[in-house]
Amino acid sequence: MTQEQLSERVDVVRSFICALENGKKQPSLDMIFRLASALEVKPGELVDAAAEKSAGR
């Protein structure tokens, strides 16, 4: 899925998705749920992935 497609599914601008991917913005809890729904994953999977990425810095 492209950033553009995801941004349309969660009703945000593409640059916001880019900023999330690059760690320049942090999603709200509501946004985590919206992203998880759009990506068809559990919200915890997004949080776990972010925690693993943060630990690996």
GROMACS elastic network, one bead per residue, 0.5 to 0.9 nm:
[ bonds ]
;  ai    aj funct       b0    kb
    1     4     6  0.81639   500
    1     5     6  0.61906   500
    1     6     6  0.66454   500
    1    39     6  0.85706   500
    2     5     6  0.51468   500
    2     6     6  0.62592   500
    2     7     6  0.84963   500
    3     6     6  0.51289   500
    3     7     6  0.59390   500
    3     8     6  0.85375   500
    3    14     6  0.58448   500
    3    15     6  0.83417   500
    3    17     6  0.61921   500
    3    18     6  0.69859   500
    4     7     6  0.51111   500
    4     8     6  0.62391   500
    4     9     6  0.87314   500
    4    13     6  0.78999   500
    4    14     6  0.53710   500
    4    15     6  0.88726   500
    4    17     6  0.83210   500
    5     8     6  0.52084   500
    5     9     6  0.63500   500
    5    10     6  0.88901   500
    5    14     6  0.84576   500
    6     9     6  0.50451   500
    6    10     6  0.63119   500
    6    11     6  0.82990   500
    6    12     6  0.85332   500
    6    14     6  0.78942   500
    6    17     6  0.76644   500
    6    35     6  0.78545   500
    6    38     6  0.69320   500
    6    39     6  0.78819   500
    7    10     6  0.53251   500
    7    11     6  0.56418   500
    7    12     6  0.50043   500
    7    13     6  0.56903   500
    7    14     6  0.52251   500
    7    15     6  0.85369   500
    7    16     6  0.78655   500
    7    17     6  0.64123   500
    8    12     6  0.64847   500
    8    13     6  0.75731   500
    8    14     6  0.79979   500
    9    12     6  0.81006   500
    9    34     6  0.84493   500
    9    35     6  0.82596   500
    9    38     6  0.60442   500
   10    13     6  0.89937   500
   10    31     6  0.79536   500
   10    34     6  0.59459   500
   10    35     6  0.64146   500
   10    37     6  0.87108   500
   10    38     6  0.67318   500
   12    15     6  0.83631   500
   12    16     6  0.66838   500
   12    17     6  0.76906   500
   13    16     6  0.55620   500
   13    17     6  0.71385   500
   14    17     6  0.52473   500
   14    18     6  0.63779   500
   14    19     6  0.87464   500
   15    19     6  0.61210   500
   15    20     6  0.86264   500
   16    19     6  0.50217   500
   16    20     6  0.62390   500
   16    21     6  0.86732   500
   16    25     6  0.76261   500
   17    20     6  0.50737   500
   17    21     6  0.62456   500
   17    22     6  0.86616   500
   17    25     6  0.88238   500
   18    21     6  0.51247   500
   18    22     6  0.62157   500
   18    23     6  0.86428   500
   18    24     6  0.85284   500
   18    25     6  0.89477   500
   19    22     6  0.51048   500
   19    23     6  0.60837   500
   19    25     6  0.54088   500
   19    26     6  0.83818   500
   20    23     6  0.51585   500
   20    24     6  0.60149   500
   20    25     6  0.50213   500
   20    26     6  0.61937   500
   20    27     6  0.70882   500
   21    24     6  0.77174   500
   21    25     6  0.82743   500
   22    25     6  0.77892   500
   23    26     6  0.69149   500
   27    30     6  0.78295   500
   27    31     6  0.55294   500
   27    32     6  0.61188   500
   28    31     6  0.50332   500
   28    32     6  0.62845   500
   28    33     6  0.87922   500
   29    32     6  0.50644   500
   29    33     6  0.64799   500
   29    34     6  0.87558   500
   30    33     6  0.52371   500
   30    34     6  0.62974   500
   30    35     6  0.86780   500
   31    35     6  0.59449   500
   31    36     6  0.83508   500
   32    35     6  0.51608   500
   32    36     6  0.60136   500
   32    37     6  0.85319   500
   32    43     6  0.61543   500
   32    44     6  0.88727   500
   32    46     6  0.73397   500
   32    47     6  0.81027   500
   33    36     6  0.50938   500
   33    37     6  0.61332   500
   33    38     6  0.86186   500
   33    42     6  0.81435   500
   33    43     6  0.56834   500
   34    37     6  0.51779   500
   34    38     6  0.62127   500
   34    39     6  0.86017   500
   34    43     6  0.86571   500
   35    38     6  0.50745   500
   35    39     6  0.60274   500
   35    40     6  0.83117   500
   35    41     6  0.85204   500
   35    43     6  0.79201   500
   35    46     6  0.85033   500
   36    39     6  0.50772   500
   36    40     6  0.57429   500
   36    41     6  0.50349   500
   36    42     6  0.57467   500
   36    43     6  0.51345   500
   36    44     6  0.85634   500
   36    45     6  0.81584   500
   36    46     6  0.70110   500
   37    41     6  0.63753   500
   37    42     6  0.74856   500
   37    43     6  0.79017   500
   38    41     6  0.79683   500
   39    42     6  0.87363   500
   41    44     6  0.83044   500
   41    45     6  0.66558   500
   41    46     6  0.77852   500
   42    45     6  0.54213   500
   42    46     6  0.72258   500
   43    46     6  0.54013   500
   43    47     6  0.65670   500
   43    48     6  0.87762   500
   44    48     6  0.59371   500
   44    49     6  0.84319   500
   45    48     6  0.50824   500
   45    49     6  0.60944   500
   45    50     6  0.85865   500
   46    49     6  0.51689   500
   46    50     6  0.62353   500
   46    51     6  0.86589   500
   47    50     6  0.51129   500
   47    51     6  0.61502   500
   47    52     6  0.86462   500
   48    51     6  0.50582   500
   48    52     6  0.61714   500
   48    53     6  0.85780   500
   49    52     6  0.51783   500
   49    53     6  0.61843   500
   49    54     6  0.85913   500
   50    53     6  0.50772   500
   50    54     6  0.60755   500
   50    55     6  0.85940   500
   51    54     6  0.50424   500
   51    55     6  0.61209   500
   51    56     6  0.86162   500
   52    55     6  0.51292   500
   52    56     6  0.62481   500
   52    57     6  0.89927   500
   53    56     6  0.51979   500
   53    57     6  0.66993   500
   54    57     6  0.55218   500
